[in-house]
Amino acid sequence: MPTSTLPVISGHEIAIDQYGRYNLNSLHAASGGDDQKRPSKWTRTQSAKELVLEASKSESPNMGFRVLESRKGNGGGTFAIETLAVAYAAWISAKFHLIVLQTFIDYRTGRLNQEKQIERENCTLTYAHERGLQKAISRYVYGKIKSKEKRRAAFAAVHSYLKDRFQVASYKDIPEKKYTQALSAIEQAPLEGVWIGAEQKTMPDDGGIYLSGPEAYQVWQLCMNFNSIMSDFDIRLRQPLKRIGSNVAEDIFDKFRHGHQITYGLLTKFGNPEQPIMRTFGRPS
């Protein structure tokens, strides 16, 4: 029987004793804790007495323990073999019966352990690993960049590189299982001449608004994300909303079209956002 993971229903772990019997009190809590559905009330019903009697005849002689047992003290409660635990769940409600039945099947077949493993694989970085990445980024930036003025841009560049590399909103969202890969990726983040440049150029004082390389890249990313959201809305939401007779879809899409004209113009102006170091973004009217 699997031992590394207890079955969980509605956030409640279902305790199991040394004989593999399920704690009916745990099931009662998972069902909502209705006082009229306590295990003690069920065991006093005629149907429960008949089930226990039949189960005792067919199974107890071969098991060496009782099919249903109530005990007090630490770790106490009413414990029952699986068939009786499922019967108790059915007495509570048909819906709860099906939930318990499926959970027990998943537990016995090891599926719960597999789901737990998948959950662990999808976990984001622990605090200790976050600190590990922060320290590695600091070592990399301070080792490469001597200018204090340029280090801020360098840190932003490394963070952006990690987010793009692992397709996450923040480097803190990198999956735990990819921590080692993330450490190695830091050393591959481009800095010299791409993100911060060898020297900052002096811009003419002509009323224009100028952006550094990292700032231009952020605007470029914003435009690309806007276009991606527009595409997702068109594919996933626009048509379904139209089919149910909603006018909201077209109103939103008209706004998207207007925004797309702006982002298209910006992307055309920026071209490759990684060069040159400074770009004219526009002029105030």
Disulfide bonds with the S-S distance in Angstrom:
none
